[in-house]
Amino acid sequence: MTNISPFRDPTAPGKRLFPRQDWDRAPWNRWTFQHVRDLLPTTKVWRGAGPASLLSADLRDIDVIPFAAEGEAHTIGSFLETSYADGFLVLHGGKIVAERYLNGMTSHTQHLSQSVAKSVVSTVAGILIGRGVIDPAASLTDYLPELEATAYRGATLQHVLDMTSGVVFDETYTAPDSHMAQLDVASGWKKGENPNWHTNIWDLVLSLKDLECPHGTSFRYRSIETDVLSFVLERAAATPLAELVSRELWAPMGAEEDAYFTVDAAGNALGDGGFNATLRDYARFALLHLRGGEIDGRRIVPTEWIAGTRFGADPRLFGGIYQEVLPAGAYHNQFWIEDTARGVYMARGVFGQLIYIDPVSDFAAVVLSSWPEFVSTTRTRTALAAVRAIRGALSL
């Protein structure tokens, strides 16, 4: 299967006709992930009035780099041709060594990041933590007293940063009655057919009344935790999320283009997965992390918070299906940790979104994709093997 898109020419007859409820599913996601603002209400994340931070290039031929994954031999070139990639960028030594646009994507195209958004939001949380605006050890109800009537009663801000609250939230993407399906409706991504379902994210949060385990005892992936975090940030900073991301992160880091979030019927930005930006600006975000929170000599994110993210996770809370991809992994501050010894960490999203950050090798890779599947262990392990092979070749 190649990266030929059925929506190469969006003006062709019939090319933009797709089931509205399945706009984010294959094969339509090959087009929609690059055109979300044409489909849903959005709010702008302003890039600011200043110059873009410099991204210099030292391009290399990476296509011939070989690697093995899932018992098969590959090259980076064949990986890019068969992996449903839309955009691919590699940073090494602070420079772009590879930059590819596929499936009709361009350097100015904003691409849906899915759960990479979580790491963008948490980075803003790290900035506010460093400034003392919020305290990760504080109870959520210190910021959102309304949560006293929910299962989040007794949970701390760090619990939602690490997704270790004990709140019941069914993340099953394909189940029509899961909490995730309800979140699709609440966020405005899908039309609700159940009249009892909530039509905004805040009301869905307030409806979560059940616990499956004590807070802080186990990592369970719950997208709604990022939305809870977003409401904490908005309440503590008295600023809407999109404006907050612009003011604290996007403009200071020198983004080249505006980004945007999708919003629900009440105007709430979808912090857990509705963020859209260009490939190079995702790369600037990666470079900011590679540089320990600085870019172009400007301190934006506290060094201590980034070091804590890389090395402060508790792998004992991480297990089960998550170890199929990251056998020595962990999850902390809304980032996936490859291993807590080297401190490689990642932002990841369904359908193949990935930002891989390895400060030890001064290496990062951004992969924007439109897989046919929400999640795929095989595709994820292959993508990680490809990225590691490039890192290894550049380090020789």
N, C-alpha and C positions, 0 to 999 in steps of 0.2 A: 504493500500500500504506500503510495507516495503522498506528497503534500499538495497535490492538485485540489484546489477548492471548488466546490460546486457553486460558490458565490463569487467567483473571480470577477465577473461583471455584474454588479448589483443592480444595474438598470435593465438587464436583459429580462424579457417576459418570463414571469413565473419565478425568477430567482429569489425574490424576497418574500415569497409566500411560504409560510411555515406555521405549524401549530403554535399558537400564542402561549399555551401552557408549557410547551417544550422548547422555548427559545434557547435555553441553555444546554440542550441535549444534542447529541450527534444525530445527523450531520450538520445541523443548523449552526452549532457553536463555531464551526469553521469561519463563519461570517460574523455572528453576533458578538463574539468576544472582542471584536475590534470596533463594534458599533453600538455599545450599550446605551450611550446617551441618545441614540435614535429610537430606542425602545422604551426606556424607563425615565421617570423623573430623576434629575440629578442636581447636585450642588457643587459649585466650583471650589477647588483648592488652588488659590491664587499662587502663582510662582513668585510674586513680589516684583518690585521695580528695579532691582539690582541686576548686575550682570550674571550670566550663568557661570558656574564653576567650571574651570578648564578640564576637559577630558582629552588628553593627548593620545596619539595612536602610535603603536609600533607593531603593525600587522604581521602576523605569521601565517604560514600554511599549516593549518591544523587538520585538514581533511584526511590526511594519510595516517594520522596517529592511530595505531591499532589498540584494541582492548577486547577483553572477553567478558561476557555477561550471560548468565543463565545457560551456561554450557555452549554458547555460540560465539564465534569470532565476528568482530565488527571493526569498522573504522569510524572515525568521527563523521566523515562524509556520508557514509551509509546511515549512520544514526540520524543525522539531520534530515535525510531524505525519507525516512520511514517512521519517525517518531511523532508526527503531527505537530512539529515545532512551527511557531509563527515568528518568533524572535529569539536570537541567541547572541549573547555577548560575554566575552571573557576579559577580565582585568588581571594583569600581572605587573608587579612593580609600579602600580599606580597608573598604568597605561592600558588602553584598549589593544588587545592582541588579536581579537577576532570579533566581528560584528556582522550578523547575518539577518536578513529580513526575508521571510518566506510567506507563502499563502496570501500574497497581496498586502502584507503589512509594510509600512514605511517608517522612517525615522520620526515622523510626526504623529504616528498613530498611537492613541491611548488604548491599552489592552487591559482587559479585566484581570485582576490579580487573584481573585478568589481569596483564600485565607492568607496570602501574603499580606493582605490588609491588616491582619491581626498584629503582625510584627511592626508595621508602620504605626499603628495606634499605640502599641506598647512602648515604642521608642519615644513617643511624645510623653507617655507616662513616666519613662525614665528621666526625661528632662524636668518634669514637674516634681518628681521625687527629689532630684538633686537640688531643686530650688526650695524644697520644704513646703510646697503647696499641698502635696498629698503624702501620706505615710503608708508604706506597704503593710506595716504591722497593725494599722488601725482597722477597726471593724467597718464593714461596708455600710452599716447603718449609721455610722458617724457622718457619712456623706449623703446617704440615701435612706433616711429614716423609714420611708415607706416599705423597705425590704424587711422590716421587723415582722410583717405579716406573711412572709414567704419562707421558703426553705433556706434562703440565704441568711436568715437570722443566725448570728454567731460566727459567720464566715468573715475572714479578713480580705483586704485588698490583695494581699499576696496569694491567697487561695484562688482568686479568679485569674490573676496573672499567670499562675501555674496550672490552671484547670484542675485543681485538687479540692474544690468544694465537693460536698457529697450530694449535690442537687441532682435529681432525676431529670435527664434531658436525653431523649432518644435521638441520636445523630444519624439514624439510618436514612440515607439520601434517597433511596428508591421506594421506601414504604409510604403509601399514600396517607397514612394517619399518624406518622411520626411527629415528634416535636420539630424536626427539621422541615417537614412539610408545612407545619404551622408557621415556622419562621419565614419560609418562602412567601406565604400569604401576608404575614404581618409586615414584612419588609417592603411589600409592593412588587415583588418579583413575579408573583403568580396571582391569578384570580382565585378567590376563595369560594368554594361550593358549599362549605359547611357554615351555616349562619351563626354558629356558636364560636367560630374561630375569631381570634383578635385581628384587628386591621391596622395595628401599629406595634412596634417592637416593645415599647414600654409596657403596654398592657399585657403582652405575652410574658415579659419578665415577672410582672406582678402575679401572674397566674401559677407560677411554679411553686408548688406547696409541698412536694414530697422529697424525702431524702433516701438515697440508696446506701450511703455509708457515712461515717462521721467526717466532718470537714478535715482536710489535711492528711488523709490516710491513703489516697490512691489517685493517680492521674487517670482521668477519663476525658476524652476529647469532647468538649461541649462548646460549640460555636457561640452560644448565647452568652458565655462568660465574657467574651470580648465586648459584647454590647453592654453588659453590666459595667465593665471597665469604662467604656465610652461615656456612659451616663455619669459615672463618678468624675471623670475628667471635666465634662461640661459643667457639672454642678460646682466643682471646686474652683474652676477657673472662670465661671460665669461667662462662658464662651461656647458657641456651637462648635461641634467637632471639626467640621471642614475649615472653619476659620482658625481654630486652634492648631490643626496640622499645618496650615499655611504659615501662621505666625511663628510657630516654634520650630518647625522642621523644614518644610518645603522651600520657603523663601530663604531662610538662613543658610541652607546647604547649597543654594545656587541652582535650583532646578531650572531647566531650560524651557519647559512647557508647563502650563497649568495641568493639574490633575483634577479628578472629580470623584465624588461618592454618589452612589444611588441613594435615594431617600424614600421613606415610607410616606403614608398619607398624612402623617402629622409633621413631616419635615425632618424626621430623625435620620441622620446619616447611618448607613449600614456599616458599622465599624468592623464587623466580623468577616466581610467578604465583598463589599461593594466598591472598593477602591480601584481606579483606573489611571494609568500613567504610561508614559513612553518608555521604551527599552532603555534609552540612555539615562533617563531620570531614575529608573530602578537601579541602574548601575551606579549613579551618584549616591543613592542610598546605601548600596553595598560598600562603596568606597569610604563613605562616612564611617561605617562600622569597621572597615579594615584599618582605618586611621585612628581607631580608639575614640571616636566621637568628635574628631576634628576634620575640617576640610578647608583647604586653602588657608591654613593657619588660624582658622576660627574655631573656637571651642563651642560645640553645639550640644553634645550629649556628654554627661559626666563619665569620665574614665572608669570610675568605680562601678557605675551601673553596668557598663558593657563588660567589665571583667567579672562582675557578679553573674551576669547572664551566661557567660562562657563557662565559668567554673563553679557556679554555686548551686547547680541542680542536684537533686537527690535521686540517683538512678534506681534506688529501691522502690520508688513509687511508680516506676515505668516498667511495663511488662506486657504480656499477652501478645496480641496481634501487632502491636507497635514494634516489637523486637524482630518481626519478620524483615523489616527494612533496616532498622537501626539496632542491631543486637547488643551494642554497648551504649545505647542512646539514653536520652533523658529529655525532659521538656521543662523549660524555665522561662519566665517573663515573656511568654507567647512566642518563643522560638524553639525549634527543634534542635537538640544538641546531639551531634554525631557521636562524640565521646567527651567525657568531662576531663580527660587527661590532656589532650591536644587543644581542646576548646574550639573545635570547628562547630559552627552553628549555622542554621538554615531557617529561612522563611519558606513555607510550602503552602500550596493550595491545590484543591482538587482540579482534575483535568490537566495536570502536569505543570503547574506553576512552581518555579523554584528559584530561590536566591541562595547560593552556596557561598559561605564566607569562611576563609581560612587565613587568619592574620599571621600565623607562623610562616606560611609560604607567600604571604602578601598576594593572595590569589582569591579571586571571586568569579563566579559565573552566574549569569541570569538566563533562565530558560522560560519563555512564554509559550504556552501550548494550547491546543484544543483537542485533547484526547477524545476518543469515543466513549471512554469510561470515566466515571467520577474518580475512582481510585483503581490502581493496578499495581500490585506488588512487583510484577515482572517489569513493567515500564519504569517504575520508580528505581528499582535496583539497577536497571540498564542505564538510566539517566545519570545516576550517581557514579556508576562505573565509568561512564564517558567523561564526566567532569573530573574524576580523580585521575584518569589517564592523561587528560590535558595538563592537569597540574603536575603530574610526574614528568611529562615531556618538557614542560617549560622550566622545570627545576634542574634539568640535566646540565 
